[in-house]
Amino acid sequence: MKKVLALLMVAGMFSLVACGPSEEEKAAAEAEAQKIADDLMKGLEEAVEEEPTAEVEEEVTEEEATEEEAPKEETEAPAEETAE
């Protein structure tokens, strides 16, 4: 009985392995993967092109923030003297 069950299990394993995707399905999956890879590369290229612009904007924002902080510090100093 064990031999029969072992043969059935082996036959079942072979049948599962044989049920792989067809050539058409493999080609479709490969085309889809290539499309996704192309989209990712295009997105990366666009991000790299936009990055220098973002750095310039950050520098401008930092300069504006520094300019805005300076008057605030001057207005806070007299308020502390008045509190004493």
N, CA, C and O atoms as a GROMACS GRO file, in nm:
protein
  336
    1MET      N    1   0.083  -0.119   0.000
    1MET     CA    2   0.000   0.000   0.000
    1MET      C    3   0.088   0.125   0.000
    1MET      O    4   0.055   0.224  -0.065
    2LYS      N    5   0.201   0.119   0.074
    2LYS     CA    6   0.289   0.235   0.080
    2LYS      C    7   0.350   0.264  -0.056
    2LYS      O    8   0.372   0.380  -0.090
    3LYS      N    9   0.378   0.161  -0.132
    3LYS     CA   10   0.436   0.181  -0.265
    3LYS      C   11   0.338   0.252  -0.357
    3LYS      O   12   0.377   0.338  -0.435
    4VAL      N   13   0.213   0.215  -0.347
    4VAL     CA   14   0.110   0.277  -0.431
    4VAL      C   15   0.096   0.424  -0.395
    4VAL      O   16   0.089   0.510  -0.483
    5LEU      N   17   0.092   0.456  -0.265
    5LEU     CA   18   0.082   0.595  -0.221
    5LEU      C   19   0.206   0.676  -0.263
    5LEU      O   20   0.194   0.792  -0.303
    6ALA      N   21   0.322   0.615  -0.254
    6ALA     CA   22   0.444   0.683  -0.294
    6ALA      C   23   0.442   0.712  -0.444
    6ALA      O   24   0.481   0.821  -0.486
    7LEU      N   25   0.394   0.616  -0.525
    7LEU     CA   26   0.384   0.640  -0.669
    7LEU      C   27   0.284   0.750  -0.701
    7LEU      O   28   0.306   0.831  -0.791
    8LEU      N   29   0.173   0.753  -0.628
    8LEU     CA   30   0.072   0.858  -0.649
    8LEU      C   31   0.128   0.997  -0.612
    8LEU      O   32   0.102   1.096  -0.680
    9MET      N   33   0.204   1.001  -0.503
    9MET     CA   34   0.263   1.130  -0.462
    9MET      C   35   0.364   1.178  -0.564
    9MET      O   36   0.368   1.297  -0.596
   10VAL      N   37   0.446   1.089  -0.616
   10VAL     CA   38   0.545   1.126  -0.717
   10VAL      C   39   0.474   1.173  -0.844
   10VAL      O   40   0.512   1.273  -0.903
   11ALA      N   41   0.370   1.100  -0.884
   11ALA     CA   42   0.294   1.140  -1.003
   11ALA      C   43   0.229   1.276  -0.982
   11ALA      O   44   0.223   1.357  -1.075
   12GLY      N   45   0.180   1.301  -0.862
   12GLY     CA   46   0.119   1.430  -0.831
   12GLY      C   47   0.220   1.543  -0.837
   12GLY      O   48   0.189   1.652  -0.885
   13MET      N   49   0.341   1.518  -0.788
   13MET     CA   50   0.446   1.620  -0.792
   13MET      C   51   0.482   1.653  -0.936
   13MET      O   52   0.498   1.770  -0.972
   14PHE      N   53   0.495   1.551  -1.019
   14PHE     CA   54   0.527   1.575  -1.160
   14PHE      C   55   0.416   1.651  -1.230
   14PHE      O   56   0.443   1.736  -1.315
   15SER      N   57   0.293   1.622  -1.196
   15SER     CA   58   0.181   1.692  -1.261
   15SER      C   59   0.176   1.839  -1.220
   15SER      O   60   0.140   1.925  -1.300
   16LEU      N   61   0.213   1.869  -1.096
   16LEU     CA   62   0.216   2.008  -1.052
   16LEU      C   63   0.329   2.086  -1.122
   16LEU      O   64   0.311   2.202  -1.159
   17VAL      N   65   0.442   2.023  -1.138
   17VAL     CA   66   0.554   2.089  -1.205
   17VAL      C   67   0.523   2.111  -1.353
   17VAL      O   68   0.563   2.212  -1.411
   18ALA      N   69   0.451   2.018  -1.413
   18ALA     CA   70   0.418   2.029  -1.554
   18ALA      C   71   0.315   2.139  -1.581
   18ALA      O   72   0.298   2.179  -1.696
   19CYS      N   73   0.248   2.187  -1.480
   19CYS     CA   74   0.143   2.289  -1.497
   19CYS      C   75   0.200   2.431  -1.490
   19CYS      O   76   0.136   2.520  -1.433
   20GLY      N   77   0.316   2.453  -1.544
   20GLY     CA   78   0.377   2.586  -1.545
   20GLY      C   79   0.311   2.675  -1.649
   20GLY      O   80   0.221   2.631  -1.722
   21PRO      N   81   0.354   2.800  -1.656
   21PRO     CA   82   0.294   2.891  -1.754
   21PRO      C   83   0.334   2.855  -1.897
   21PRO      O   84   0.441   2.798  -1.921
   22SER      N   85   0.246   2.888  -1.990
   22SER     CA   86   0.275   2.859  -2.131
   22SER      C   87   0.374   2.962  -2.185
   22SER      O   88   0.407   3.059  -2.117
   23GLU      N   89   0.419   2.942  -2.307
   23GLU     CA   90   0.514   3.035  -2.369
   23GLU      C   91   0.452   3.173  -2.385
   23GLU      O   92   0.521   3.273  -2.366
   24GLU      N   93   0.324   3.180  -2.418
   24GLU     CA   94   0.255   3.308  -2.434
   24GLU      C   95   0.249   3.382  -2.301
   24GLU      O   96   0.271   3.503  -2.295
   25GLU      N   97   0.219   3.309  -2.195
   25GLU     CA   98   0.213   3.372  -2.063
   25GLU      C   99   0.350   3.421  -2.019
   25GLU      O  100   0.361   3.528  -1.959
   26LYS      N  101   0.455   3.345  -2.048
   26LYS     CA  102   0.591   3.387  -2.015
   26LYS      C  103   0.627   3.515  -2.090
   26LYS      O  104   0.686   3.606  -2.033
   27ALA      N  105   0.592   3.521  -2.219
   27ALA     CA  106   0.623   3.639  -2.300
   27ALA      C  107   0.547   3.761  -2.249
   27ALA      O  108   0.602   3.871  -2.244
   28ALA      N  109   0.420   3.741  -2.212
   28ALA     CA  110   0.341   3.852  -2.160
   28ALA      C  111   0.397   3.902  -2.028
   28ALA      O  112   0.403   4.023  -2.004
   29ALA      N  113   0.439   3.812  -1.942
   29ALA     CA  114   0.496   3.851  -1.813
   29ALA      C  115   0.628   3.924  -1.833
   29ALA      O  116   0.656   4.021  -1.762
   30GLU      N  117   0.709   3.879  -1.929
   30GLU     CA  118   0.836   3.946  -1.956
   30GLU      C  119   0.814   4.086  -2.013
   30GLU      O  120   0.885   4.179  -1.977
   31ALA      N  121   0.715   4.101  -2.100
   31ALA     CA  122   0.684   4.233  -2.156
   31ALA      C  123   0.635   4.328  -2.047
   31ALA      O  124   0.672   4.445  -2.046
   32GLU      N  125   0.554   4.278  -1.956
   32GLU     CA  126   0.504   4.360  -1.846
   32GLU      C  127   0.618   4.402  -1.754
   32GLU      O  128   0.623   4.517  -1.709
   33ALA      N  129   0.710   4.311  -1.726
   33ALA     CA  130   0.825   4.344  -1.642
   33ALA      C  131   0.913   4.448  -1.710
   33ALA      O  132   0.964   4.538  -1.643
   34GLN      N  133   0.931   4.438  -1.840
   34GLN     CA  134   1.012   4.536  -1.913
   34GLN      C  135   0.946   4.673  -1.910
   34GLN      O  136   1.015   4.774  -1.897
   35LYS      N  137   0.814   4.678  -1.923
   35LYS     CA  138   0.741   4.804  -1.919
   35LYS      C  139   0.756   4.870  -1.782
   35LYS      O  140   0.779   4.990  -1.773
   36ILE      N  141   0.745   4.792  -1.677
   36ILE     CA  142   0.759   4.845  -1.541
   36ILE      C  143   0.901   4.898  -1.521
   36ILE      O  144   0.920   5.004  -1.462
   37ALA      N  145   1.001   4.824  -1.569
   37ALA     CA  146   1.140   4.869  -1.555
   37ALA      C  147   1.163   4.999  -1.630
   37ALA      O  148   1.232   5.088  -1.580
   38ASP      N  149   1.106   5.011  -1.750
   38ASP     CA  150   1.121   5.134  -1.828
   38ASP      C  151   1.055   5.252  -1.757
   38ASP      O  152   1.111   5.362  -1.755
   39ASP      N  153   0.937   5.230  -1.700
   39ASP     CA  154   0.868   5.336  -1.626
   39ASP      C  155   0.949   5.382  -1.505
   39ASP      O  156   0.957   5.501  -1.477
   40LEU      N  157   1.009   5.287  -1.434
   40LEU     CA  158   1.090   5.322  -1.318
   40LEU      C  159   1.213   5.402  -1.359
   40LEU      O  160   1.247   5.500  -1.293
   41MET      N  161   1.278   5.362  -1.465
   41MET     CA  162   1.396   5.435  -1.512
   41MET      C  163   1.359   5.576  -1.557
   41MET      O  164   1.433   5.671  -1.531
   42LYS      N  165   1.247   5.589  -1.624
   42LYS     CA  166   1.202   5.722  -1.668
   42LYS      C  167   1.173   5.810  -1.547
   42LYS      O  168   1.209   5.928  -1.547
   43GLY      N  169   1.110   5.754  -1.446
   43GLY     CA  170   1.082   5.830  -1.324
   43GLY      C  171   1.209   5.872  -1.253
   43GLY      O  172   1.218   5.984  -1.203
   44LEU      N  173   1.308   5.784  -1.249
   44LEU     CA  174   1.436   5.818  -1.186
   44LEU      C  175   1.507   5.929  -1.263
   44LEU      O  176   1.563   6.020  -1.202
   45GLU      N  177   1.505   5.921  -1.396
   45GLU     CA  178   1.568   6.025  -1.476
   45GLU      C  179   1.502   6.160  -1.453
   45GLU      O  180   1.571   6.262  -1.443
   46GLU      N  181   1.369   6.163  -1.443
   46GLU     CA  182   1.298   6.288  -1.417
   46GLU      C  183   1.332   6.341  -1.279
   46GLU      O  184   1.348   6.462  -1.261
   47ALA      N  185   1.343   6.252  -1.181
   47ALA     CA  186   1.376   6.295  -1.045
   47ALA      C  187   1.517   6.353  -1.039
   47ALA      O  188   1.541   6.450  -0.968
   48VAL      N  189   1.609   6.294  -1.114
   48VAL     CA  190   1.746   6.345  -1.115
   48VAL      C  191   1.751   6.481  -1.182
   48VAL      O  192   1.827   6.568  -1.139
   49GLU      N  193   1.672   6.501  -1.286
   49GLU     CA  194   1.669   6.630  -1.354
   49GLU      C  195   1.608   6.737  -1.264
   49GLU      O  196   1.650   6.853  -1.271
   50GLU      N  197   1.511   6.703  -1.180
   50GLU     CA  198   1.445   6.800  -1.094
   50GLU      C  199   1.524   6.829  -0.967
   50GLU      O  200   1.503   6.932  -0.905
   51GLU      N  201   1.615   6.742  -0.928
   51GLU     CA  202   1.688   6.755  -0.802
   51GLU      C  203   1.768   6.884  -0.792
   51GLU      O  204   1.760   6.949  -0.688
   52PRO      N  205   1.846   6.927  -0.892
   52PRO     CA  206   1.922   7.052  -0.878
   52PRO      C  207   1.831   7.171  -0.853
   52PRO      O  208   1.868   7.262  -0.779
   53THR      N  209   1.712   7.173  -0.912
   53THR     CA  210   1.618   7.281  -0.888
   53THR      C  211   1.575   7.282  -0.743
   53THR      O  212   1.561   7.389  -0.683
   54ALA      N  213   1.554   7.166  -0.685
   54ALA     CA  214   1.513   7.157  -0.545
   54ALA      C  215   1.623   7.209  -0.453
   54ALA      O  216   1.593   7.273  -0.353
   55GLU      N  217   1.750   7.183  -0.485
   55GLU     CA  218   1.860   7.230  -0.402
   55GLU      C  219   1.867   7.382  -0.403
   55GLU      O  220   1.892   7.443  -0.299
   56VAL      N  221   1.845   7.444  -0.519
   56VAL     CA  222   1.847   7.590  -0.529
   56VAL      C  223   1.734   7.648  -0.446
   56VAL      O  224   1.753   7.748  -0.377
   57GLU      N  225   1.615   7.587  -0.452
   57GLU     CA  226   1.502   7.635  -0.374
   57GLU      C  227   1.530   7.623  -0.225
   57GLU      O  228   1.489   7.710  -0.148
   58GLU      N  229   1.598   7.516  -0.182
   58GLU     CA  230   1.630   7.500  -0.040
   58GLU      C  231   1.725   7.609   0.005
   58GLU      O  232   1.709   7.662   0.115
   59GLU      N  233   1.824   7.644  -0.077
   59GLU     CA  234   1.917   7.749  -0.041
   59GLU      C  235   1.844   7.882  -0.027
   59GLU      O  236   1.871   7.957   0.067
   60VAL      N  237   1.753   7.913  -0.118
   60VAL     CA  238   1.677   8.036  -0.111
   60VAL      C  239   1.591   8.037   0.014
   60VAL      O  240   1.582   8.140   0.082
   61THR      N  241   1.528   7.926   0.046
   61THR     CA  242   1.444   7.917   0.164
   61THR      C  243   1.527   7.937   0.291
   61THR      O  244   1.482   8.004   0.384
   62GLU      N  245   1.647   7.880   0.297
   62GLU     CA  246   1.734   7.897   0.414
   62GLU      C  247   1.775   8.042   0.431
   62GLU      O  248   1.780   8.091   0.543
   63GLU      N  249   1.804   8.112   0.320
   63GLU     CA  250   1.842   8.253   0.328
   63GLU      C  251   1.725   8.336   0.377
   63GLU      O  252   1.743   8.426   0.459
   64GLU      N  253   1.604   8.308   0.328
   64GLU     CA  254   1.486   8.381   0.372
   64GLU      C  255   1.460   8.356   0.520
   64GLU      O  256   1.424   8.448   0.593
   65ALA      N  257   1.478   8.232   0.564
   65ALA     CA  258   1.455   8.199   0.704
   65ALA      C  259   1.554   8.273   0.792
   65ALA      O  260   1.517   8.320   0.900
   66THR      N  261   1.678   8.284   0.750
   66THR     CA  262   1.780   8.354   0.827
   66THR      C  263   1.746   8.502   0.836
   66THR      O  264   1.762   8.562   0.942
   67GLU      N  265   1.700   8.560   0.728
   67GLU     CA  266   1.662   8.700   0.728
   67GLU      C  267   1.541   8.725   0.817
   67GLU      O  268   1.534   8.829   0.882
   68GLU      N  269   1.447   8.632   0.822
   68GLU     CA  270   1.329   8.649   0.904
   68GLU      C  271   1.360   8.631   1.052
   68GLU      O  272   1.298   8.696   1.136
   69GLU      N  273   1.455   8.546   1.087
   69GLU     CA  274   1.489   8.523   1.227
   69GLU      C  275   1.561   8.642   1.288
   69GLU      O  276   1.543   8.669   1.407
   70ALA      N  277   1.640   8.713   1.212
   70ALA     CA  278   1.718   8.824   1.266
   70ALA      C  279   1.629   8.933   1.326
   70ALA      O  280   1.657   8.975   1.438
   71PRO      N  281   1.526   8.981   1.260
   71PRO     CA  282   1.441   9.084   1.322
   71PRO      C  283   1.368   9.032   1.445
   71PRO      O  284   1.345   9.109   1.538
   72LYS      N  285   1.331   8.906   1.449
   72LYS     CA  286   1.261   8.850   1.564
   72LYS      C  287   1.350   8.857   1.688
   72LYS      O  288   1.303   8.889   1.797
   73GLU      N  289   1.478   8.826   1.671
   73GLU     CA  290   1.569   8.829   1.784
   73GLU      C  291   1.586   8.970   1.837
   73GLU      O  292   1.597   8.990   1.958
   74GLU      N  293   1.587   9.070   1.749
   74GLU     CA  294   1.601   9.209   1.791
   74GLU      C  295   1.478   9.254   1.869
   74GLU      O  296   1.491   9.329   1.966
   75THR      N  297   1.358   9.210   1.830
   75THR     CA  298   1.237   9.252   1.899
   75THR      C  299   1.223   9.181   2.032
   75THR      O  300   1.161   9.235   2.124
   76GLU      N  301   1.279   9.061   2.045
   76GLU     CA  302   1.269   8.988   2.171
   76GLU      C  303   1.361   9.046   2.278
   76GLU      O  304   1.328   9.041   2.396
   77ALA      N  305   1.474   9.099   2.239
   77ALA     CA  306   1.570   9.151   2.336
   77ALA      C  307   1.512   9.265   2.420
   77ALA      O  308   1.526   9.260   2.542
   78PRO      N  309   1.450   9.367   2.363
   78PRO     CA  310   1.393   9.474   2.448
   78PRO      C  311   1.282   9.422   2.539
   78PRO      O  312   1.264   9.474   2.649
   79ALA      N  313   1.208   9.323   2.496
   79ALA     CA  314   1.100   9.270   2.579
   79ALA      C  315   1.157   9.207   2.705
   79ALA      O  316   1.095   9.216   2.811
   80GLU      N  317   1.272   9.142   2.696
   80GLU     CA  318   1.336   9.082   2.814
   80GLU      C  319   1.387   9.189   2.909
   80GLU      O  320   1.379   9.172   3.031
   81GLU      N  321   1.438   9.298   2.857
   81GLU     CA  322   1.486   9.406   2.942
   81GLU      C  323   1.371   9.471   3.017
   81GLU      O  324   1.387   9.512   3.132
   82THR      N  325   1.255   9.482   2.954
   82THR     CA  326   1.139   9.542   3.017
   82THR      C  327   1.087   9.453   3.128
   82THR      O  328   1.039   9.503   3.230
   83ALA      N  329   1.096   9.324   3.113
   83ALA     CA  330   1.047   9.229   3.212
   83ALA      C  331   1.130   9.236   3.340
   83ALA      O  332   1.078   9.203   3.447
   84GLU      N  333   1.256   9.276   3.334
   84GLU     CA  334   1.341   9.281   3.453
   84GLU      C  335   1.307   9.396   3.532
   84GLU      O  336   1.366   9.419   3.637
   0.00000   0.00000   0.00000
